[in-house]
């Protein structure tokens, strides 16, 4: 017996693995070989292709296609209609199925509505991709990127707040008080 919920209009192919507590909503298609973790939410009209791996507690909003080559760690948020590619030079008349480029989305990262992630570029842990951004290079952990092509304009806390660093390279999340340190153009959360 399934330990997940699938709406009656969802298509779950034989050989797909779906974790306990996950919900798959209207008109979504989970293909053979896809692996979805526990307590995920797969919105309406979502396609999860073969060999895609989603960690636990991943939220996929409506109208997202996640193609072969994409992996997402735990707690990732994929905003409505965001796009992943998996071939850098697609042509209808040329079969490039064996040339899929890989993209990894790190733990806790957010990809905003209508953002496009060009394949072969990784998104760091807790990075925040603004709505409509077009990502054409790797994104550092905790980075805030926006625009087309995307540019980094700041840093984000694990709770999704923009960080303001003082002269000593320290910042505090306004929601939970976690402290962050910036060194050599990279950010890390201070541990006690």
RAKARA-V590351 format. One record per pair of residues at least 6 apart in sequence whose C-alpha atoms are under 7 Angstrom apart, sorted by the first residue. I is the first residue (numbers start at 1). GAP is how many residues later the second one is. Records with the same first field share a line. If there is no record, write none. Layout:
BEGIN
I=GAP ; GAP
END
This chain:
BEGIN
3=17 ; 18
4=14 ; 15 ; 16 ; 17 ; 18 ; 19
5=17 ; 18 ; 19
6=17 ; 18 ; 19
7=17 ; 18 ; 19
9=17 ; 18
10=14 ; 15 ; 16 ; 17 ; 18 ; 19
11=17 ; 18 ; 19
12=17 ; 18 ; 19
13=17 ; 18 ; 19
14=18
15=17 ; 18
16=14 ; 15 ; 16 ; 17 ; 18 ; 19
17=17 ; 18 ; 19
18=17 ; 18 ; 19
19=17 ; 18 ; 19 ; 20
20=18 ; 19
21=17 ; 18
22=16 ; 17 ; 18 ; 19
23=17 ; 18 ; 19
24=17 ; 18 ; 19
25=17 ; 18 ; 19
26=18 ; 19
27=17 ; 18
28=16 ; 17 ; 18 ; 19
29=17 ; 18 ; 19
30=17 ; 18 ; 19
31=17 ; 18 ; 19
32=18
33=17 ; 18
34=14 ; 15 ; 16 ; 17 ; 18 ; 19
35=16 ; 17 ; 18 ; 19
36=17 ; 18 ; 19
37=17 ; 18 ; 19
38=18 ; 19
39=17 ; 18
40=16 ; 17 ; 18 ; 19
41=17 ; 18 ; 19
42=17 ; 18 ; 19
43=17 ; 18 ; 19
44=18 ; 19
45=17 ; 18
46=16 ; 17 ; 18 ; 19
47=17 ; 18 ; 19
48=17 ; 18 ; 19
49=17 ; 18 ; 19
50=18
51=17 ; 18
52=15 ; 16 ; 17 ; 18 ; 19
53=17 ; 18 ; 19
54=17 ; 18 ; 19
55=17 ; 18 ; 19
56=18 ; 19
57=17 ; 18
58=16 ; 17 ; 18 ; 19
59=17 ; 18 ; 19
60=17 ; 18 ; 19
61=17 ; 18 ; 19
62=18 ; 19
63=17 ; 18
64=16 ; 17 ; 18 ; 19
65=18 ; 19
66=18
67=17 ; 18 ; 19
68=18
69=17 ; 31 ; 32 ; 33 ; 34
70=32 ; 33 ; 34
71=32 ; 33 ; 34
72=32 ; 33 ; 34
73=32 ; 33 ; 34
74=33 ; 34
75=32 ; 33
76=31 ; 32 ; 33 ; 34
77=32 ; 33 ; 34
78=32 ; 33 ; 34
79=32 ; 33 ; 34
80=33 ; 34
81=32 ; 33
82=30 ; 31 ; 32 ; 33 ; 34
83=31 ; 32 ; 33 ; 34
84=32 ; 33 ; 34 ; 35
85=32 ; 33 ; 34
86=14 ; 15 ; 16 ; 33
87=12 ; 13 ; 14 ; 32
88=31
101=18 ; 19
102=17 ; 18
103=16 ; 17 ; 18 ; 19
104=18 ; 19
105=17 ; 18 ; 19
106=17 ; 18 ; 19 ; 20
107=18 ; 19
108=17 ; 18
109=16 ; 17 ; 18 ; 19
110=16 ; 17 ; 18 ; 19
111=17 ; 18 ; 19
112=17 ; 18 ; 19 ; 20
113=18 ; 19
114=17 ; 18
115=16 ; 17 ; 18 ; 19
116=17 ; 18 ; 19
117=17 ; 18 ; 19
118=17 ; 18
121=15 ; 16 ; 17
122=16 ; 17
123=15 ; 16 ; 17
124=15 ; 16 ; 17 ; 18
125=16 ; 17
126=15 ; 16 ; 32
127=13 ; 14 ; 15 ; 16 ; 17 ; 29
128=14 ; 15 ; 16 ; 17 ; 28
129=15 ; 16 ; 17
130=15 ; 16
132=15
133=13 ; 14 ; 15 ; 16 ; 17
134=13 ; 14 ; 15 ; 16
135=14 ; 15
136=13
142=13 ; 14 ; 15 ; 45
143=9 ; 11 ; 12 ; 13
144=8 ; 9 ; 10 ; 11 ; 12
145=6 ; 7 ; 8
146=6
155=7 ; 8
156=6 ; 7
157=6 ; 16
161=12
163=8 ; 9 ; 10
164=7
165=6
169=12 ; 13
170=9 ; 10 ; 11 ; 12
171=8 ; 9 ; 10
172=6 ; 7 ; 8
173=6
179=10 ; 11
180=7 ; 8 ; 9 ; 10
181=6 ; 7 ; 8 ; 9
182=6
END
